[in-house]
Amino acid sequence: MLLLKNATIFPQTDAAPFVGDVLCDNGIITKIGEDITAEGADVLDLTGLNLLPGLVDCHSHAGLGPRDSVSALPYGTDTAKPVSPEMEAILSADPQNPVYHYALENGVTTLGVIPGSSDVIDGTGFATRTWGDNIFEMCLKRKMCLKLSLGENPKRVFQNQHMEPDSRMGVTFVLEEFFANAKAYMDAKERGEQVEYNEQYEVAMLVLKREIPARIHCTHNDMASAIQCLTKYNVRFTIEHAWGAGNYLDEIVESGCGIVYGPIGGRKSFYESRFVDIDAVAKLDARGTECCLTVDSPLEGLDSLLSHMEQAVREGTDPLRVMRMVTIHPAKVLGLQDRLGTIETGKDANFAVFKGVPGTDMGAHVIYTIGEGELKYQAESAL
């Protein structure tokens, strides 16, 4: 049992920040209020510190390989063919990768780990805790999404192999063809017709039945193509990266999709990364689109999640709203909003404790990270 005392609590609900206590038992938040006492509880005095839910980055390739660097990315993306929905990112995950401890140092208690963006249909992702030594025990939700990709990545991969699709229009055609065929397969099954089992279409059915979302890597003009394709099937989807979203504000809002924006600090090295318009996050948030921020680890380090928040605030995002973009909004993308993302009774006791207010104070940094009611990280300054 853990009792957090005298914290300034940012609950990420409709409630305003307040000073109070939080009691945790068996990994769950059991009580929130003032002057809470609990016999036998370990007490952590957080006077002058800020308590947020554990941070969530729902778009990550962290740990998909043995090294914490971009060189590990090929471990988590398959380039043998452009349509690979049966691939699972969890089968590449290495829990010994130092990135998981690095996450804890930066207040990140949950990651959404997805395949890379080399295929048009890349495979399924999973949600994971950032502590543990067995990835299947760390996993909170397997097959939590189907990752899709448009644009330069799949075009380049298969063009270099002299395979189709070898153009941007070819990439979009493959996406359209896959969902049209998967829908026909599903409709035939629902009519009771005899159909040959197709593992790829079985994965697609999870999306078509709205059981999991599609997460589509796309930027610039590809966003219009993604929206046109996916809205016709009434699926849940998020646009990943979303650079250039400012050119498609109306289309994004009307589609009802979510946005996972970032990384912001990557070098402007190729076509897709040359128009980073972080002000679009504030505009979309103001119009009701649920926005998340991502560092796209290992493209950017997890420590830069704070600088992403700061940049969004500088470009007009409300300082309290930006916290939701790294807590409750990504928890919803992962389908774990009943467990994560807010400080409420009954939810997992995951917290990031800051000195300073993240997103507002340039010097804000993590003092403690708590996972399911246990101290997982403590800064030297707290010793």
N, C-alpha and C positions, 0 to 999 in steps of 0.2 A: 504494500500500500504506500502511495506517494502523495504527499500534500504539498502543493505549490502555494506559497503565501505571498500576498501583497504585490502581485503582478499587475501591470497595466495590460489588460486583456483586450486583444483585438479579435472578436469572436468570428468575424467573417459571415455573420448573419445580418439581419436588419438592425440588430442592436448596436448602439454606439460603443466605442471603447470605454472601459471602466476599470477601476482598481478593485481587485478581489482575489479570491482563492479558488483553487481547483483541486478536488480530491479524485485520485485515481486508484482503482482496485482491480486486480486481475486484468490489467492492460486496457481498462475501459474508464472513461470519465463517468464518475458516479454522482458528483455534486459540484455545483458552481455557486459561489455566493461570497458573503463577507463573514469574517471571524469564524471560519470553519475549524473545528477541532476533530481529531480522530486518534483515538488511543492506539499506540503501536505503529503509527505511520511514520515513515521517513519524511522529514520536513525540509523543504528547500525554499529559503527566503529569497524572493525575487524583487525586493524593494528597489525601485528605480529602473527596473528592467521591463521589457516589452515581450508579451507572450502571444505568439501566433500559432495557428495549427502548423504541424510539420509541413514544410514546403513540398510541392509536387511539380515535377517537370514531366509532362505527359508525352514528350517527343524526345526520345533519347536512343542512342546506340551504345550506351555505356556498358562496358563489360562484354561486348560481343567479340571476344578474343582475349589473348593473354596479356596485352599491353594497354596502357592508358594513353593511347595516341591514335591519330588518324590512320596510322598504318594497320590498325586492327580492323578497320571497316570491312575489308574483303571477307573476314570470317563470318559476317552477318548479312551477306547479300549474295545471291546466286545468279550467275550470268549465263547459265547453260541454255536457257530459253526465256522468252519474254513473259510467259504466263506461268507463275509458280505459286498459286494460292495455298497449296498444300504445305509449303515451307513454314517452319515455326522458329521464330527468333530465339525462343528459350533454349533450343537445342544447340545454340552457339554460345550461350552465356557462361562466363567464367566467374564464379563468385569470389575467387581469389584476386581478381583484378583490383588494384588499389583505388579505382574510381569509386567503389562503393563506400570505402571509408572517407574518401574525399567528399562524397555527398554529405555524410554526417557532419563533417567539419563545417559545412556550409548550410546546415539546417534542413537539408533535403532528406525526407524520410520515405518518399515514394517516387519511383520512376516508372514511366511507361516506356518500355523498351520495344522498339519496332525494327523490322528489317531495313536495310539500306534501300536506295532508290535506283537500283540498276535495271530492274525489270519494270514492266508496265503493271503487272500484278505481282507484288513482291512476297506476300505471305502474311502470316498473322503475328501480332505482337502480344506482349504480356505485361502485366503490372506487378511490380515487386517491391518489397521492403528493401532498404539499403543496408541491412545487417543480416548476418548469418553465413553459413558455410556450405549450404546445399541449396542450389537455385530453385529446386522444386518445393522445398520447404519455405523459402523466402517468398515464393510466388503468391500473390494475392488473387490474381485472375489470369488464367491461361486463355489464349485465343480471345483477347479482349477487343481486337479490331482486325480489319483486313487492310493492309497497307497497299496503296496504289501509287503510281508515279506517272506524271506527264513531263514533257519538256526535254531539256538537253541531256539529262542523265541517261535515260533508256535509249534515246536517239543515238548518243555517242557510243554507248556500249555495243549496240547491235550493228550500227553502221561500221564500226571498226572491225567487227567480225564478218562483215559482208552478209549479214542476215537481215531479215525483216523483223521489226520495222526499222527502216533506215532514214526516216524523215519525221519531222514533228507531226505532220498529218497522219503518217503511218502509225505513230504511237497512239494517237487519239482513236484511230480506227480499231486498233487492237482492243482498247478499253471498251469501245462501243460493242464490238463483236462479242467480247467475253460476257458482258452483262445481258446482251440479247439472247445468247445461247443458254446462259444459266437460267434466265427467266423462262424460256421455252421448256427447259428440262424440269424446272419446278412446277410449271403449269401442267405438264404432262403427268407428273407424279400425283399432283392433287386431283387430277381427273381420274386417277386410278389406272392409267395406262402402264403397260409394261415397258420400263426403260432400263437400259444398261447403266449400272452404277458408275457414277463419275465423281471421283474424289474432289476434283477441282470445283465442280458445280455445287457439291454439297457444302463446301466452305462458302461459296457465294450466296447460298440460300440463307445463311445466317445473317447476311447483310440485307438481302431482299426481304426477309421477314422482320427486319428492324431489331433483331436480337443483339447485334453488334454493329458499330458504325464502320463506315469506310473512312480511312484517313488518307487523303490524297495529296501527295507532294506536287505542288504546282504554284506558279508565280505568273505575274504579268498576264498576257492574253490567254494563257492556259487556264486561268481561273474561269473565264467565260465558257470554255469548252467543258471543263469539269462540271460546272453548274448545269449546263445544258444536258449533259449525259446523265448525271446522277439524279436530278430532280424528276426526270420522267419516270423513274422507278420508285419514287417516294421513299428513298432510303435516308437514314441518318448519316451525315457526313461532316467532316471538318476539312478545311483547307489548311495544309501544312506549309509553313514558311510565309506564304502570302505576301511576298515583296511585290509592291505595285498594287496593293489592294485599294489604294486611294482612287484608282481609275475605275473600280468596279463596286463602289459603295452600294449603289442601289441594287445591283444584281445579288450581292452577298446578303444584304438585309432581306430582300424578297425571297431568297432561297431558304432562309431559316437555318443555314449551316453555321457552324462555329469556326473560329479562326485560331490557329496555333501559330503565333508570329515569332519569327526569329530564325537563326541567330542574327543579332544586330551588328556585332562587331567583326564579323568575318571580312576578310579582304575582298575587295571588289575585283575579282579575278576573271569572271566569265559572265556571259550575258545575263543569266538569271539573277546574279547578285549585285547588279549595278544600279538597282533602284530600290533602296531601302527607305521606305516612307513610314517611319514609326508613328507619325501623326495620325495615320489611318486607324491605329488602335483606339485612340481617343474618340475619333469620329464614329467608329463602329460601335464602341461601347456605349456612347451616348444614344445610339439608335437601337439598342437592345440586343446587339449581337454579343454572344458570350465569347470573350477573347481570352486566350492564354498566352503566356510568354514561354519561350524555350531557348536554351543555349545550344541545342542540337549536339550534345556531348557525343563524341570527343571533338567536334568541330570547334567548340568553345568550351572552356573549363566551367565546371558547375559554380565556381566562385563568381562568374560573370552574370549569374542570374540577378544579383543585386544591382549591377550596373544596367542591366536591361530594364529593371523596374525604374531606376533613376532616369534613364533616357526617355521612357514612356511618360513619366511625370513631366520632364522638361518639355515634351512635345504636346502637353495639354491634358494628359490623363489625370483624373482625380487621384490624389495620393491614397485615399482609402480604397478606391476601386481597383487600383493597381495590385493591391494585396490579394484580391480575389483571383487575379490572373495567374497566381502561383499557389493557390490553395483550393478553393471550392470549384472554380471553373475547370481546372485540369482534373480534379477528382470526378467531375461529371463526365468528362471525356472518357475517363477510364471506366465509367460505370460503377464507381465506388463512392458515390456521394452519400450513401447511407452510413459509411464507415469513416470517411476522411473529409478533410477540407474545411471544417468548422469546429469551433469549440462549443460543444453541446453535450449534455448528458447522453450516455449510451453509445457515443462514438469512441473510436480508438484513441487512446491517450498518447497521441503523437504531437510533439510541440517543437517549435524553434524559439529559443529565448534570445532576444537581441538586446544589446546595448545600443541605443539609438533606434530611430524608426526607419525600417528598411523602405527604400523608395524615396525617402525624403532627406535623410541625413547621409551625407557622403561618407561619414565615418562609421555608419552602422555595421555591426559585426556580431556573429553568433557567439554567445557565451555558453549555452547548453543546447544539446539536441536530445530530446527524449523520445524513445520509441516504445509504444505500448506500455507506458508507465515505468520504463527503466531508463536510467541515464546511459546514453550511448556515446556521447561526446561531451567533453568539458574543456573549455579553453584554458590555457595556462593562466590567464589573468583572473580566472575564477578560483584558482587554487589557494 
